[in-house]
Amino acid sequence: MVIDPVLLRENPELVRRSQEARGESADTVDEALAADRERRAAITAFEELRAAQNSHGKRVAQAPREAKAALVAEAKELSERVKRAQHAVTTAEAASDAAFAKIENVVIDGVPAGGEADFITLRTHGETPTFGFTARDHLELGELLGAIDMERGTKVSGSRFYFLTGIGARLELAIMSLGLDRAMAAGFVPIIPPTVVRPEVMRGTGFLGQHADEVYHLEEDDLYLVGTSEVPLAGFHMDEILDLSKGAKRYAGWSTCYRREAGSYGKDTRGIIRVHQFNKLEMFVYTTVEDAEAEHERLVGLQESMLQDLGLSYRVIDVAAGDLGSSAARKYDVEAWVPTQGAYRELTSTSNCTTYQARRLDIRHRLPADQGGRTQHVATLNGTLATTRWIVAILETHQRADGSVAVPAVLQPYLGGLEVLEPIA
């Protein structure tokens, strides 16, 4: 099951409101309820027939010889009915799974309804930078600094690919290393995960639904390239029962990510804002349902601390339900100001997926003995702590009239003490 079937049965109105807030049809809830009833009825019918078959088998074994022939014939007919009932269960379960798959994660109270433009701004930080000269965009700066080479990226790999060269490569490693150090200080275990995953892992995290066209599929191997290390980190504990008695399990995954960016042609085609390949440091947390919302705030706090120390102006938005993606019950984006665009652009995103992914991947934890000792599904959360796109905001925010760029103090130790990035010519 994707969402909690008990929640669906006991509070269908809550699920209907969630679907409507996402811009989805509430009819999906009624379809899932009907499919669930049919599934349970098919299971009951099958179990009753199996019980009758077992009882009849005992009668056959104990019957006198002259009665056996008739009883054996009845047993054969009963066996056929059991097979048909078992097939009916399989069919009903498949129909139920398909109906449940149309219902996305139930949004948390307070999430704004609507689509991409209906977010709520929770707070802003910093003054938007102004310059006494004509500001250069990140690509022009990157070319002056010998940091970004789009032309050769396109020559080698096609549009929306690039090389980070010289100080560009060093700058990305510096940003990622700063993020990793901060994640480790906050109790996250560093992981370099595989970036190719099986279909059940990609499906389990919710990326083969609405956003399947974003994902690169290796057809010959039936494997997928990940668009975020959230995917392999979610699969890391697939089919396991975790011990959360000492607190949440927190991981920081450093990986290359791949996205087809389907449907985005004509948008952000200049530079490295929207590209097919990039590096990202992703925080991933397994925790209890009760602690998930507090953990979500903690992840946002770590992201904001990074952006503040890098001297970036930003805003935090509460993403509207229709723009959450199927897995998230609530998502906060942190968007930095990009001077030459005169707009805030997403640098980090952090989502509370409640038990949606854990149900699909069967990840549980055991309750304490005084709470019955039973298992229940964990909550999963994810959030970006550094990525290639951050270079855009850093270069544009800290640029100077001669094309040089001041290095934020927190990055200088990762660049050998370098204080200014100078044009190479």
N, C-alpha and C positions, 0 to 999 in steps of 0.2 A: 504494500500500500504506500501511496505517496503522502497523503495527509492522514491524520488519525481518523480511522473509521468510526470510532466512538464519538469523537467530536462532530463528525458529519451527521451521525444518527441523532445525537442528543441536542445539537445546536445548529441545525441546517441554516437558520436565518443569519447567523454569524458568517457562515461560509458564503451565503448568497451576497451579503453586503460586501464581503471582500472581493468576490468576483466582479461585482458591479463597479467597485472603486477602481479596479484594474482595467475597466473598460471591456470586460468579458461578459458573456451571457450567463445569467443566473440559471438558465435551463440546464447548464452542465451539472448543477447540484442535484436537480430532480433526476436527471439521467443516471448519475452515480448512485443515488439512493435506490432507484429501481434495480439497477444492475447488482447492487449489494444484496438486496432482498432476494433476487433470483439466484445469486451465488449461494447464499445461506440455505435457501430452500432446496437447491440441487444437492448440497452437501448432506442435508438432513435426510432426503430421500435415499441417497446412496448409502448412508450409514444404517438406515432402517432395513434396506434390502440386504446389506452385508450381515446384519444381525440375524435376519430371517434365514439367510443362507447358512450361517454357522449352526443355527438351531436345527435346520433341516438336515445338515450333514450328520449331526448326532443321531437323529431319528433313523437315517439310512443305516448307520453303523449298528444300531441296536435292533433293527427290524428283522423279523423272520424271513427266511429265504423267499417264500412265496410272495411276500409283499415288496421285495427289493426292486423288482423291475419297474414297477409303477413309480416308486419313490425316486429311483435313479433318473427316470424320465423327467420327473418334476424338478430334480436337482439341476438337470441340464438346462431346462427352461429358465430356472431361477438364476443360473450362472449367466445366461445371455442377458437377462434383465439387469444384473449387476454390472455387466460390461457396458450396457447402454447408459446406465446411471453414472458410471465412472466417466464415460465420454461426455455426458451432460455437465458434470462438474468441471471438467477441463475447459469446455466451451464457455461455461458461465464465468469461470475464473478469468479467462482471457478477456471476455467482454467487460467484466468488472474492472480489471486492470486498465483497459483502454479508457473506460469512463472516468476512473479516478485520475488518470494521467492528464485529463483536460482541466483539472482543478489545480490551480497554482497555490503556492504557499499562502496561508491565511495571514493577511497583513495585521500588524500590531495596531492597537487603538491609537489614534492620533496621526497616523500616516495620511498625508493629504491625498485626496482622490484626484484622478485625472492623469494626464500624460506628461510628456517631457517638459512642457512649459509651466506646469502647475506645481513646481517645487515651492517649498517655503524656506526663505533665508533665515537661519537660526542666529548667525552672528557673522561679523566681519572683523578682520584684524589688519592693522597697518594702513598707512596712507598710500594711495596709488601713486607710483613714482611719476615725477615730471622732469623734463630735461630742458636745458637751455640750448639745445641743438636738435637737429632732425634725427630722431631715434632710428636705428637700424633694426631690422627684424633678425630673428635668431639665425636664419640661414645666411644672410649677408655677414653677420658677425662670425658665424662658424667658418665661412670661407676665408674671411680675413685672418682668422686665428689658425687656419690650417686644421680645423677641428671636425668639419663635416664635409663630405664629398658625395653629393647626390648624383652628380653626372656619372661618376664611375659605378655607383651603386646600381643605377638604371642600366648602364652598359652590361654589367655582369649578371644582374638578377631580374631586371625589369622595373616597372614603375613602383614607387613607394618603398624601394630599398635604398640603402645608403651605406657608406663607410664612415665610421668614427675614426679619425686619424689623429696621431700625435696627442695634443692636449685634450682633444675630444674624447679619445679612448681613456686617457688618464682621469678626466673629469667624471666620466660615467663610473669608473671603478671607485673613485673617491666618494661619490654620492652613495653608491651601493654599500661600500665598506662602512661609511658612517652609519647608515641605516642598520647594518648587521650588528655593529658594536652596540648600538642603542637597543636593538631587539634582545641581544644576549643579556645586557644589563637589566632588562625587564623580565628576564626569566624564560626567554624563547630559546628553544634548541635549534641550532642552525642545520639546515638540510639542503643538499643539492639533489633534487629529485629527477627521475626520468621525465623526459618531455614528450614521450610517446606513450599513449595509454590504450587499454582495451575499451571496446564499446560500452561494457557495463559500467565502467568507471565514469566515462564521459556522460553517459545517460543518467547515472546515479546522482551526479552533481547538478543536473538540470540543463546541460548545454546542448542537448540534442532535441530540444523543443523549439521554441520560437527562434532561437539563435543558431540553429543547425547550419545555416548558410554562412556563418562566420567561421566555421571550423574546417581546417584542412583534414581531409580523409585520405589515408593511404589504402586504396581499394584492394590492391593485391594482397595486403597483409591484414586487412580489416582492423586497422589501428588508426588512432587520431593524434595529430599534433596538438599540444595544449596551448590555449590562449592565456593561461595563468597557471601558476603552480598550485592554486587552490584545488585543481582537479586531482593531481597525484597525491597531494597532502590529504584530501578527503578520502581517497582510496587507501591511504597508508594503513588505516585501522579497519578497513572493510571486513565484515563478518567477525568482529572481535567484541569481547566484553572488556571494557576498560575499568581500571581502578582510579576513580576520581576522589577517593577518600582524603587525599592530601592536596586536593585542588585541581584546577584545570590543567589539561595538557596543551602546551603552547609550542608551536613550531614556526620557524622563519625559513621559507623556501626561496632560494636564489635560483632563477632559471631563465633561459631564453623562452620567449613566448611568440606564438604565431597566430595571426588573425587575417582572414581573407578580406575584411572590411567590405563585405558585399553591400551594395546599395549606397555606399558613401562616396561614389565618384562625383567629383566636382566640389567636394567639401574638404578643406584642409589639405589640399594636394601639395602645397608648398612646404618644404622642410620636413621635419621629423615629428610633427604632431600626430598624424594619423598614418601609420606605416604597417607593413606586414610582419615585421620582425623587430623585437625589442627585448631588453632585459628588465627583469622586475624582481623586487624583493617583496614577498607576500607573507603576511602574518596569518596564521591559521590556528584556530582554537577549538578544542573539544571541551565542553563544560556541561553543567547541569542546566536544565530548563530554567530553574529558579535564578541562576546567576548570569544568564545570557545577556540580559539588558545592561547590567552593570559592566559586564565584559565589553560590550559594544562601546560604551562610553570611554572605557579605558583605551581601546584601540584608537578611537578618534583623538584622544588626548596625546597619544604617542605620535600620531601623524601631525597634529598641530604643532607640537614641540619641535619637530624636524623643520617644518616650514618657517616657523618663527625664527629659529636659529640660523636659517639660510637667508634671512632678511627678505622674505617674500610676503607680499600683501595677498590676502586670501579671504574667501568666505566659506562658511559651512552651510550646506543645504540639506534639508530633509526631502529626499527624492519622492516624487509622487508615485502612487501605487501602480499606475500603468507603465512606469518606466523602471520598475524594480527588477525585471527578469523573473522567471518562474520560481527561483529558489528563495529569494530574499523576502523576509517578512517586514524588514525595514532596512533602508540603506541611507547612509550619510555620504555625500561627496564633499571633498575639500577642493575648492577651485582657486587657483592662483591667478592674479592679474597679469595679463600679457599685454605690455604697453602698446605695441604696434597694432594689436587687434582691438584695443580699447574695450577688452572684455575679459571676464573670468573664464578660465579653461580648467577642466578637471585634471588634477594631478593625483589625487588619491580617492579611493572609494572603499567603504567598509560596510559589510552586510551582516545582519543577524539572520541566519537561515533557519533558526529554531530547529525543529526535528525533521525538516523536510528532506535534507540530504541523508541524514542518519537512518531514516526509515527505508530509503531506497537502497542504501549500502549496508543495512543491518548492523549498525554500530550502537552498542548499548553500554550502560554501566550498571553496577549492582548497588541497590539501595542498602543502607545499613541494616543490621539485624533488627534493630528496634523499629524500623519502618517496613518490616516484612521480608527484607532480603531479596525481593524480586528484582528483575532487571527492567530497565526502561531506556528508551532511546535518548541519546545525548543531544545537545544542541551544538551546532557548528557555526563558527563565525570566521570571516576572512577580512583582510584589509591590507591595502598597499602601503609599504613604508618607503619605497624608493623605486624609481623607474626611469628609463631613458628620457621620457618626455620632460622630466624636471629640468633638463639642460636648457630647454626653451625658455622657461621663466627665469632661470638664473642668469643666462646670458643677457636677456633683454632688460631685466631689472637692474643689473649691476654694470651696464655698459657705460663707457665714457666717450667723450667727443671724438677722440682719436681712434676709436674702434677697439680700444683695449677694454678689458672687463675686470673689475675688482673681484677678488676671490673672497667669499664669506669666511670669516675667521675659523668657523668650525671645520671647514674643508681644507684649510691650509696644511695641517699636519699630514693629511693624506696625499698632498701634492708636494711633499718635500719642502714645506715652508713657503711655497710660492704665494705671493700676495696679489700679483696682477698677471692676467693673461694678455700677452702682447701680440699684435699682428705680426705675422711672419715676414711680411714684405716691408 
